């Protein structure tokens, strides 16, 4: 969506939660992002920067390990 810029401030509260559609929706809302990208272990990601995207990294247990904008 045009005009949406990711803001990761305050997203650390999701670290340790299970990656799910519910947590993904909450992360989108909390970060004001237009696009959510899941990053499971071992998956290669593009290095292009998108200011409206939030990337959620998952551990091998499907728990959220990191949240970054771009």
C-alpha positions, 0 to 999 in steps of 0.5 A, a space after each residue: 500500500 502506498 504511503 505505509 512505512 515500516 516502523 519496527 519500534 515496539 515489535 520486540 514484544 513478538 519475539 518468542 511467539 509462534 509465527 502464525 497468521 494471527 501474530 503476522 497480522 498483529 505485527 503488520 498492524 504494530 509496524 504499520 507495514 503493508 507487506 509481511 515477509 516470513 523468513 524460516 531458517 535456511 530460506 534465502 531472501 532477496 536483498 532489495 530494500 522495501 520501506 513498506 515491508 517487515 521481515 519476520 525471521 523464524 527459528 527452527 521451532 517456528 518461534 519468532 526470532 527477529 523482526 526487521 523493516 525493509 
